[in-house]
Amino acid sequence: MSESGENVREIRINPIVPTESVLVATARGMRPKNAEERVERDTRAVVETCPFCRGNEERTPPQIKSYPDGDAWEIRIVPNLYPVLGDDRTQSNIAFGLQQVIDGYGRHEVVIDNASHGIALHEMTQQHLADLFSVYQQRMAELYASDRRLKYVLVFKNFGAAAGASIAHTHSQIIATPVVPENVQNEVQHSREYHKKLSHCVFCSLIDEALTYEATIYDRNSGQIRRKINVGQYVIERGQRFVAIKPFASRFEWEIHILPLQHEADFLKADRDDLDDFARVLRRTMARLDKVVGGVQYNFFL
């Protein structure tokens, strides 16, 4: 619903990648549908049979790193037992007519986010979350430095069975590949085109608009007011250095982006103060989402 209470039916163009669009029809949210049964989360701190719980280290492949090092670890990185990519493969290209294949070379690792089995992101301390993203940062830098063939490193998390998690213990994954995904290339290319045209960053423009309380849309022909919108409604949480916003052209119902307030595109350049503020914004954002949705299951990507 719009602020005036009218049903919205519109095609929204993604400002980051203008070749992408989404259909928005608020009235469809009123359709009758079967109630989804809430899946209770396993909140136990320790599960004896869980391979990711502290004390069961022998049930995972040999660890890559742990933080802190030793038996009292809080965060642990291990190779994925069922990797989609492997460094045991040679990077080679195969082509047969229109069929082209790049061998599955790369890295696939699991980050055990917390020693506590059933803890959710918003239940972790701000310091632990900052430590976790510092671990991501360090490991990403190590992977890039270890092999010049690796062009892209992705950190992602599936939380909950509906989000694709196969193990209940809170964990995330790191994938390093020799190719940059097309959607990432498109974002970079369109961001460059936007900057070339307007001498301004598209992400900074998005933040500026999101932090504007109210905007008026005029008809370009008659000059009459078409709609007044509260742009600030897209801001979910704001810190000193980061802001969480709901994208204008959201692809998913609860999609959220967390962006730096300062113009910076490289996560590897974030310092500890940045990570502390990011952790605060993330924790508060996830707490809000969990309260609204209830037992929220989600994916995040870095």
Secondary structure, DSSP 8 states (H G I E B T S, - for coil): --TTS---EEEEE-SSSTT-EEEEEGGGGGS-------------S--TT-TTSTT-GGGSS--SEEESSSTT-SEEEEE-SS-SSBTTS---EEEETTEEEE--BSEEEEEE--SSTT--GGGS-HHHHHHHHHHHHHHHHHHHHH-TT--EEEEEEEESGGGT-SSSS-EEEEEEESS--HHHHHHHHHHHHHHHHHSS-HHHHHHHHHT-S-EEEE-TTT--EEEEE-GGGGEEEE-SSEEEE--TT-SSTT--EEEESSS---GGG--HHHHHHHHHHHHHHHHHHHHHHSS--EEEE-
